[in-house]
Amino acid sequence: MTYRVHRFNIRMTRDQDALEQFLNGLDGEVVSVIPNVTVHIFWIHRVDFLLIVEKTD
């Protein structure tokens, strides 16, 4: 059993279809999706990228 970590750059307002295609294209089982949340001007929070952990055989 091995694990792979993928980095998926994302804009939450427009990349929903790209994320769906990416997840459906994975060969193994998705163990976790970890968002990287940053704070910008005026305390606006934004997700810059996702780390996706995949378990493969």
Biopython code that builds the backbone (N, CA, C, O; Angstrom):
import numpy as np
from Bio.PDB.StructureBuilder import StructureBuilder

atoms = [
    (1, "MET", "N", (0.841, -1.164, 0.000)),
    (1, "MET", "CA", (0.000, 0.000, 0.000)),
    (1, "MET", "C", (0.892, 1.235, 0.000)),
    (1, "MET", "O", (1.772, 1.371, 0.850)),
    (2, "THR", "N", (0.666, 2.131, -0.951)),
    (2, "THR", "CA", (1.424, 3.373, -1.028)),
    (2, "THR", "C", (0.455, 4.548, -1.121)),
    (2, "THR", "O", (-0.714, 4.394, -1.475)),
    (3, "TYR", "N", (0.971, 5.702, -0.797)),
    (3, "TYR", "CA", (0.172, 6.918, -0.846)),
    (3, "TYR", "C", (0.843, 7.914, -1.792)),
    (3, "TYR", "O", (2.068, 7.993, -1.873)),
    (4, "ARG", "N", (0.016, 8.661, -2.497)),
    (4, "ARG", "CA", (0.501, 9.748, -3.341)),
    (4, "ARG", "C", (-0.218, 11.013, -2.926)),
    (4, "ARG", "O", (-1.408, 10.988, -2.611)),
    (5, "VAL", "N", (0.510, 12.121, -2.926)),
    (5, "VAL", "CA", (-0.083, 13.417, -2.609)),
    (5, "VAL", "C", (-0.044, 14.275, -3.862)),
    (5, "VAL", "O", (1.015, 14.500, -4.448)),
    (6, "HIS", "N", (-1.212, 14.746, -4.260)),
    (6, "HIS", "CA", (-1.349, 15.588, -5.450)),
    (6, "HIS", "C", (-1.651, 17.013, -5.010)),
    (6, "HIS", "O", (-2.386, 17.231, -4.048)),
    (7, "ARG", "N", (-1.085, 17.971, -5.713)),
    (7, "ARG", "CA", (-1.407, 19.385, -5.477)),
    (7, "ARG", "C", (-2.297, 19.846, -6.619)),
    (7, "ARG", "O", (-1.944, 19.693, -7.789)),
    (8, "PHE", "N", (-3.451, 20.409, -6.281)),
    (8, "PHE", "CA", (-4.412, 20.864, -7.275)),
    (8, "PHE", "C", (-4.674, 22.351, -7.050)),
    (8, "PHE", "O", (-5.354, 22.727, -6.096)),
    (9, "ASN", "N", (-4.130, 23.202, -7.938)),
    (9, "ASN", "CA", (-4.370, 24.643, -7.849)),
    (9, "ASN", "C", (-5.821, 24.920, -8.218)),
    (9, "ASN", "O", (-6.338, 24.343, -9.175)),
    (10, "ILE", "N", (-6.475, 25.789, -7.475)),
    (10, "ILE", "CA", (-7.915, 25.944, -7.647)),
    (10, "ILE", "C", (-8.354, 27.384, -7.405)),
    (10, "ILE", "O", (-7.798, 28.086, -6.562)),
    (11, "ARG", "N", (-9.352, 27.801, -8.154)),
    (11, "ARG", "CA", (-10.158, 28.988, -7.872)),
    (11, "ARG", "C", (-11.542, 28.441, -7.573)),
    (11, "ARG", "O", (-12.185, 27.872, -8.455)),
    (12, "MET", "N", (-12.009, 28.603, -6.351)),
    (12, "MET", "CA", (-13.244, 27.959, -5.902)),
    (12, "MET", "C", (-14.462, 28.385, -6.723)),
    (12, "MET", "O", (-15.445, 27.646, -6.785)),
    (13, "THR", "N", (-14.416, 29.547, -7.345)),
    (13, "THR", "CA", (-15.581, 30.046, -8.071)),
    (13, "THR", "C", (-15.696, 29.478, -9.485)),
    (13, "THR", "O", (-16.763, 29.569, -10.092)),
    (14, "ARG", "N", (-14.619, 28.893, -10.024)),
    (14, "ARG", "CA", (-14.712, 28.459, -11.422)),
    (14, "ARG", "C", (-14.101, 27.101, -11.741)),
    (14, "ARG", "O", (-14.199, 26.659, -12.886)),
    (15, "ASP", "N", (-13.483, 26.426, -10.796)),
    (15, "ASP", "CA", (-12.777, 25.178, -11.094)),
    (15, "ASP", "C", (-13.488, 23.918, -10.608)),
    (15, "ASP", "O", (-12.848, 22.879, -10.449)),
    (16, "GLN", "N", (-14.771, 23.987, -10.373)),
    (16, "GLN", "CA", (-15.500, 22.826, -9.874)),
    (16, "GLN", "C", (-15.456, 21.669, -10.863)),
    (16, "GLN", "O", (-15.239, 20.526, -10.460)),
    (17, "ASP", "N", (-15.657, 21.940, -12.142)),
    (17, "ASP", "CA", (-15.644, 20.873, -13.151)),
    (17, "ASP", "C", (-14.251, 20.254, -13.295)),
    (17, "ASP", "O", (-14.126, 19.039, -13.452)),
    (18, "ALA", "N", (-13.215, 21.077, -13.242)),
    (18, "ALA", "CA", (-11.847, 20.560, -13.347)),
    (18, "ALA", "C", (-11.506, 19.665, -12.158)),
    (18, "ALA", "O", (-10.844, 18.639, -12.322)),
    (19, "LEU", "N", (-11.955, 20.051, -10.961)),
    (19, "LEU", "CA", (-11.721, 19.227, -9.776)),
    (19, "LEU", "C", (-12.467, 17.901, -9.879)),
    (19, "LEU", "O", (-11.933, 16.851, -9.521)),
    (20, "GLU", "N", (-13.686, 17.953, -10.361)),
    (20, "GLU", "CA", (-14.471, 16.724, -10.530)),
    (20, "GLU", "C", (-13.795, 15.772, -11.508)),
    (20, "GLU", "O", (-13.717, 14.573, -11.238)),
    (21, "GLN", "N", (-13.311, 16.273, -12.626)),
    (21, "GLN", "CA", (-12.621, 15.435, -13.604)),
    (21, "GLN", "C", (-11.334, 14.866, -13.022)),
    (21, "GLN", "O", (-11.008, 13.703, -13.262)),
    (22, "PHE", "N", (-10.601, 15.669, -12.262)),
    (22, "PHE", "CA", (-9.363, 15.201, -11.653)),
    (22, "PHE", "C", (-9.628, 14.061, -10.680)),
    (22, "PHE", "O", (-8.946, 13.037, -10.720)),
    (23, "LEU", "N", (-10.622, 14.236, -9.801)),
    (23, "LEU", "CA", (-10.934, 13.202, -8.812)),
    (23, "LEU", "C", (-11.434, 11.926, -9.468)),
    (23, "LEU", "O", (-11.081, 10.831, -9.031)),
    (24, "ASN", "N", (-12.246, 12.048, -10.505)),
    (24, "ASN", "CA", (-12.745, 10.863, -11.206)),
    (24, "ASN", "C", (-11.652, 10.152, -11.994)),
    (24, "ASN", "O", (-11.785, 8.968, -12.302)),
    (25, "GLY", "N", (-10.574, 10.859, -12.323)),
    (25, "GLY", "CA", (-9.480, 10.261, -13.080)),
    (25, "GLY", "C", (-8.434, 9.558, -12.226)),
    (25, "GLY", "O", (-7.526, 8.924, -12.763)),
    (26, "LEU", "N", (-8.546, 9.658, -10.913)),
    (26, "LEU", "CA", (-7.572, 9.002, -10.043)),
    (26, "LEU", "C", (-7.788, 7.496, -10.035)),
    (26, "LEU", "O", (-8.921, 7.020, -10.106)),
    (27, "ASP", "N", (-6.687, 6.750, -9.947)),
    (27, "ASP", "CA", (-6.758, 5.287, -9.964)),
    (27, "ASP", "C", (-7.073, 4.702, -8.588)),
    (27, "ASP", "O", (-7.775, 3.696, -8.491)),
    (28, "GLY", "N", (-6.569, 5.312, -7.546)),
    (28, "GLY", "CA", (-6.728, 4.774, -6.196)),
    (28, "GLY", "C", (-7.900, 5.385, -5.456)),
    (28, "GLY", "O", (-8.808, 5.972, -6.045)),
    (29, "GLU", "N", (-7.847, 5.223, -4.143)),
    (29, "GLU", "CA", (-8.903, 5.712, -3.260)),
    (29, "GLU", "C", (-8.476, 7.048, -2.656)),
    (29, "GLU", "O", (-7.348, 7.179, -2.180)),
    (30, "VAL", "N", (-9.367, 8.036, -2.671)),
    (30, "VAL", "CA", (-9.070, 9.334, -2.074)),
    (30, "VAL", "C", (-9.206, 9.207, -0.554)),
    (30, "VAL", "O", (-10.272, 8.866, -0.041)),
    (31, "VAL", "N", (-8.114, 9.484, 0.153)),
    (31, "VAL", "CA", (-8.099, 9.369, 1.609)),
    (31, "VAL", "C", (-8.468, 10.698, 2.250)),
    (31, "VAL", "O", (-9.209, 10.734, 3.233)),
    (32, "SER", "N", (-7.950, 11.794, 1.692)),
    (32, "SER", "CA", (-8.163, 13.094, 2.307)),
    (32, "SER", "C", (-8.026, 14.199, 1.269)),
    (32, "SER", "O", (-7.272, 14.078, 0.304)),
    (33, "VAL", "N", (-8.775, 15.284, 1.489)),
    (33, "VAL", "CA", (-8.635, 16.502, 0.699)),
    (33, "VAL", "C", (-8.358, 17.624, 1.697)),
    (33, "VAL", "O", (-9.186, 17.917, 2.559)),
    (34, "ILE", "N", (-7.185, 18.248, 1.572)),
    (34, "ILE", "CA", (-6.742, 19.258, 2.531)),
    (34, "ILE", "C", (-6.631, 20.605, 1.815)),
    (34, "ILE", "O", (-5.798, 20.756, 0.922)),
    (35, "PRO", "N", (-7.451, 21.580, 2.191)),
    (35, "PRO", "CA", (-7.354, 22.900, 1.557)),
    (35, "PRO", "C", (-6.261, 23.748, 2.197)),
    (35, "PRO", "O", (-6.018, 23.655, 3.401)),
    (36, "ASN", "N", (-5.608, 24.569, 1.392)),
    (36, "ASN", "CA", (-4.667, 25.569, 1.900)),
    (36, "ASN", "C", (-5.396, 26.907, 1.887)),
    (36, "ASN", "O", (-5.622, 27.490, 0.827)),
    (37, "VAL", "N", (-5.759, 27.385, 3.069)),
    (37, "VAL", "CA", (-6.536, 28.622, 3.205)),
    (37, "VAL", "C", (-5.597, 29.751, 3.590)),
    (37, "VAL", "O", (-4.822, 29.627, 4.538)),
    (38, "THR", "N", (-5.668, 30.865, 2.843)),
    (38, "THR", "CA", (-4.852, 32.035, 3.146)),
    (38, "THR", "C", (-5.762, 33.225, 3.418)),
    (38, "THR", "O", (-6.911, 33.266, 2.978)),
    (39, "VAL", "N", (-5.229, 34.182, 4.147)),
    (39, "VAL", "CA", (-5.968, 35.403, 4.472)),
    (39, "VAL", "C", (-5.385, 36.537, 3.642)),
    (39, "VAL", "O", (-4.169, 36.727, 3.604)),
    (40, "HIS", "N", (-6.253, 37.284, 2.982)),
    (40, "HIS", "CA", (-5.825, 38.396, 2.136)),
    (40, "HIS", "C", (-6.322, 39.713, 2.736)),
    (40, "HIS", "O", (-6.677, 39.777, 3.913)),
    (41, "ILE", "N", (-6.341, 40.711, 1.949)),
    (41, "ILE", "CA", (-6.737, 42.052, 2.387)),
    (41, "ILE", "C", (-8.138, 42.023, 3.006)),
    (41, "ILE", "O", (-9.026, 41.326, 2.514)),
    (42, "PHE", "N", (-8.324, 42.768, 4.064)),
    (42, "PHE", "CA", (-9.603, 42.898, 4.772)),
    (42, "PHE", "C", (-10.108, 41.576, 5.324)),
    (42, "PHE", "O", (-11.317, 41.359, 5.399)),
    (43, "TRP", "N", (-9.196, 40.687, 5.711)),
    (43, "TRP", "CA", (-9.536, 39.399, 6.320)),
    (43, "TRP", "C", (-10.376, 38.511, 5.407)),
    (43, "TRP", "O", (-11.205, 37.740, 5.889)),
    (44, "ILE", "N", (-10.173, 38.609, 4.116)),
    (44, "ILE", "CA", (-10.871, 37.741, 3.155)),
    (44, "ILE", "C", (-10.089, 36.429, 3.061)),
    (44, "ILE", "O", (-8.891, 36.436, 2.782)),
    (45, "HIS", "N", (-10.758, 35.328, 3.290)),
    (45, "HIS", "CA", (-10.134, 34.006, 3.220)),
    (45, "HIS", "C", (-10.289, 33.436, 1.821)),
    (45, "HIS", "O", (-11.324, 33.600, 1.174)),
    (46, "ARG", "N", (-9.232, 32.757, 1.366)),
    (46, "ARG", "CA", (-9.241, 32.190, 0.014)),
    (46, "ARG", "C", (-8.505, 30.860, 0.023)),
    (46, "ARG", "O", (-7.487, 30.708, 0.698)),
    (47, "VAL", "N", (-9.027, 29.898, -0.733)),
    (47, "VAL", "CA", (-8.364, 28.608, -0.910)),
    (47, "VAL", "C", (-7.493, 28.704, -2.161)),
    (47, "VAL", "O", (-8.000, 28.898, -3.266)),
    (48, "ASP", "N", (-6.182, 28.566, -1.979)),
    (48, "ASP", "CA", (-5.246, 28.673, -3.095)),
    (48, "ASP", "C", (-5.055, 27.338, -3.816)),
    (48, "ASP", "O", (-5.007, 27.290, -5.046)),
    (49, "PHE", "N", (-4.947, 26.260, -3.043)),
    (49, "PHE", "CA", (-4.761, 24.941, -3.640)),
    (49, "PHE", "C", (-5.266, 23.882, -2.680)),
    (49, "PHE", "O", (-5.497, 24.144, -1.499)),
    (50, "LEU", "N", (-5.433, 22.674, -3.216)),
    (50, "LEU", "CA", (-5.845, 21.520, -2.437)),
    (50, "LEU", "C", (-4.734, 20.488, -2.471)),
    (50, "LEU", "O", (-4.104, 20.288, -3.509)),
    (51, "LEU", "N", (-4.490, 19.834, -1.354)),
    (51, "LEU", "CA", (-3.632, 18.657, -1.326)),
    (51, "LEU", "C", (-4.571, 17.455, -1.253)),
    (51, "LEU", "O", (-5.403, 17.361, -0.352)),
    (52, "ILE", "N", (-4.430, 16.549, -2.199)),
    (52, "ILE", "CA", (-5.298, 15.386, -2.294)),
    (52, "ILE", "C", (-4.447, 14.141, -2.062)),
    (52, "ILE", "O", (-3.518, 13.866, -2.822)),
    (53, "VAL", "N", (-4.768, 13.393, -1.010)),
    (53, "VAL", "CA", (-4.031, 12.190, -0.657)),
    (53, "VAL", "C", (-4.759, 10.990, -1.248)),
    (53, "VAL", "O", (-5.943, 10.775, -0.992)),
    (54, "GLU", "N", (-4.027, 10.214, -2.044)),
    (54, "GLU", "CA", (-4.582, 9.048, -2.743)),
    (54, "GLU", "C", (-3.866, 7.784, -2.271)),
    (54, "GLU", "O", (-2.637, 7.744, -2.217)),
    (55, "LYS", "N", (-4.636, 6.756, -1.930)),
    (55, "LYS", "CA", (-4.056, 5.454, -1.547)),
    (55, "LYS", "C", (-4.084, 4.559, -2.778)),
    (55, "LYS", "O", (-5.137, 4.338, -3.376)),
    (56, "THR", "N", (-2.913, 4.047, -3.149)),
    (56, "THR", "CA", (-2.815, 3.170, -4.321)),
    (56, "THR", "C", (-2.303, 1.805, -3.883)),
    (56, "THR", "O", (-1.686, 1.675, -2.826)),
    (57, "ASP", "N", (-2.558, 0.805, -4.689)),
    (57, "ASP", "CA", (-2.105, -0.562, -4.409)),
    (57, "ASP", "C", (-0.789, -0.858, -5.078)),
    (57, "ASP", "O", (-0.264, -1.963, -4.946)),
]
sb = StructureBuilder()
sb.init_structure("model")
sb.init_model(0)
sb.init_chain("A")
sb.init_seg("    ")
for serial, (resi, resn, name, xyz) in enumerate(atoms, 1):
    if name == "N":
        sb.init_residue(resn, " ", resi, " ")
    sb.init_atom(name, np.array(xyz, "f"), 0.0, 1.0, " ", f" {name:<3s}", serial, name[0])
structure = sb.get_structure()
